[in-house]
Amino acid sequence: MSKQTDRLLAIMARLRDPQTGCEWDTAQNFATIAPYTIEEAYEVADAIERGDMDDLRGELGDLLFQVVFHARMAEEASSFTYADVARDICDKMEARHPHIFGNEGGVMEDGRWEDLKAAEREASGATSAMDGVAKALPALLRSHKLQKRAARVGFEWPDSVGPLEKLKEELAELDEAETEEERLLEAGDVLFVAVNIVRRYGVDPEQALRASNAKFERRFKVMEQLSKNEGEDFAALDLDRQEEYWQRAKRETG
């Protein structure tokens, strides 16, 4: 391992020392640290989206620290070490790239990556195509992965007509829902089918929604600034006037 990796591991060990370590760090466990790990991963994605390489370097460091933190707690429990983590991912990547590290040669064929992953899941005891899709994933991303798994075993509409008709059906059921629980379930069905439709266009729904969120936020801020420039309180305007600003914001932001 590199000098800086050794340094980071030593820092983590000192922070977790029961006698001389940091009170906050020594009080943590896997469950309490997990939310920070997820947060740091999102901050990495945010830095990438903004194209801020200096920030990305820092955020990757924060994410690496989370890996070291979990590995240190596992080592204290005599479960595994950071070196074990590194070895496992090395073994996995070599096994998943037989055309690079093995004797297959050539180019990875379509679907070969998923076949290798499926073999790994089967070897680990998986009994369903749904096994191994982490429940902690964002709901939209998890929906996408579940549907891809189902499609790999043939559970898929043959064309886009099916999901489009299903979306109409689910929207009607949402409109007819009478209780809060029914509305929750039907709304989920609407979103689930929408993911299926988007997936058919080869679009990652999580990335698509992130892009739309960013676009909406950008236009909304422009709209607020335009109204402010003209001496109007945006929140006090009626919907027709707000719509006028929205259309101007769309023209300005593209």
C-alpha positions, -999 to 999 in steps of 0.1 A, spaced: 0 0 0 11 36 -6 25 58 21 -6 80 22 -29 49 25 -8 37 54 -11 71 69 -49 71 65 -52 37 81 -30 48 110 -52 80 115 -83 59 116 -68 34 141 -58 63 164 -93 79 161 -108 46 171 -85 38 200 -106 31 231 -84 49 255 -69 78 235 -91 81 205 -118 106 196 -150 102 217 -173 106 187 -154 82 164 -152 55 191 -189 57 197 -198 49 161 -209 16 146 -217 3 111 -254 15 113 -245 50 125 -218 55 99 -239 42 70 -258 74 64 -226 94 62 -213 69 37 -243 74 15 -241 112 19 -205 112 8 -212 92 -23 -239 117 -33 -214 146 -27 -190 129 -51 -217 127 -77 -225 164 -71 -189 174 -76 -188 155 -108 -220 170 -120 -207 205 -113 -174 197 -130 -154 209 -99 -123 187 -99 -108 203 -68 -140 195 -49 -141 161 -64 -107 153 -51 -118 163 -16 -151 144 -18 -134 113 -30 -111 115 0 -142 118 23 -157 87 6 -124 68 10 -124 77 47 -158 61 50 -144 29 35 -115 30 59 -139 37 88 -160 6 81 -130 -16 75 -115 -5 108 -146 -14 127 -147 -48 110 -110 -53 119 -118 -45 155 -146 -72 154 -121 -97 138 -142 -99 107 -120 -85 80 -94 -58 73 -89 -30 48 -64 -53 29 -92 -79 27 -115 -53 11 -89 -43 -14 -81 -80 -22 -117 -89 -27 -124 -60 -52 -92 -69 -71 -103 -105 -73 -138 -95 -84 -125 -71 -111 -101 -97 -125 -128 -123 -126 -153 -100 -143 -127 -91 -170 -115 -124 -183 -109 -108 -217 -83 -86 -200 -69 -106 -172 -77 -142 -184 -74 -162 -215 -105 -152 -234 -90 -122 -252 -110 -101 -276 -138 -78 -265 -164 -83 -238 -196 -95 -255 -229 -79 -248 -244 -93 -217 -212 -111 -206 -207 -87 -177 -242 -94 -164 -237 -132 -169 -205 -130 -148 -223 -110 -121 -252 -135 -121 -228 -164 -117 -213 -146 -87 -247 -141 -71 -255 -178 -77 -222 -188 -61 -231 -167 -31 -264 -185 -26 -288 -163 -45 -321 -181 -54 -340 -153 -71 -332 -129 -100 -341 -102 -75 -315 -112 -49 -287 -87 -44 -304 -55 -53 -296 -34 -23 -327 -21 -4 -308 10 6 -305 22 -30 -326 53 -39 -361 41 -48 -358 52 -85 -325 35 -90 -336 4 -73 -367 2 -94 -345 4 -125 -323 -24 -113 -352 -46 -104 -368 -42 -138 -335 -49 -156 -331 -81 -136 -367 -91 -145 -361 -84 -182 -330 -106 -182 -352 -136 -174 -378 -126 -200 -403 -108 -178 -407 -78 -201 -432 -62 -225 -422 -70 -261 -426 -33 -271 -434 1 -256 -472 -2 -262 -476 -24 -231 -460 0 -206 -477 31 -221 -511 15 -217 -501 4 -182 -492 39 -173 -527 51 -184 -542 24 -162 -521 33 -132 -529 70 -136 -566 62 -136 -562 41 -105 -544 69 -88 -572 93 -97 -597 69 -82 -578 61 -50 -599 71 -20 -576 65 10 -541 78 18 -527 43 17 -543 36 -17 -529 69 -31 -494 60 -19 -495 25 -35 -510 38 -68 -486 67 -70 -457 41 -66 -472 21 -94 -472 52 -116 -436 59 -109 -426 22 -114 -442 21 -148 -426 54 -158 -392 40 -150 -400 11 -173 -409 35 -202 -378 56 -197 -356 25 -195 -368 14 -230 -352 45 -244 -319 35 -230 -321 64 -204 -310 60 -168 -340 73 -148 -319 85 -119 -297 105 -141 -327 118 -161 -345 130 -130 -313 146 -116 -310 165 -148 -346 176 -147 -343 187 -111 -312 208 -120 -330 223 -150 -361 232 -129 -340 247 -101 -320 268 -126 -351 281 -144 -369 288 -111 -341 309 -98 -339 329 -131 -377 334 -128 -374 347 -93 -346 371 -103 -365 384 -133 -395 393 -111 -372 409 -86 -356 430 -113 -390 443 -122 -399 451 -87 -424 423 -82 -427 398 -54 -429 365 -72 -447 347 -44 -475 374 -44 -481 370 -82 -511 351 -96 -503 319 -116 -508 336 -150 -481 362 -142 -458 336 -127 -462 316 -159 -451 346 -180 -419 347 -160 -415 309 -164 -417 312 -201 -391 340 -201 -369 319 -179 -371 290 -203 -361 312 -232 -331 326 -213 -319 292 -200 -326 271 -230 
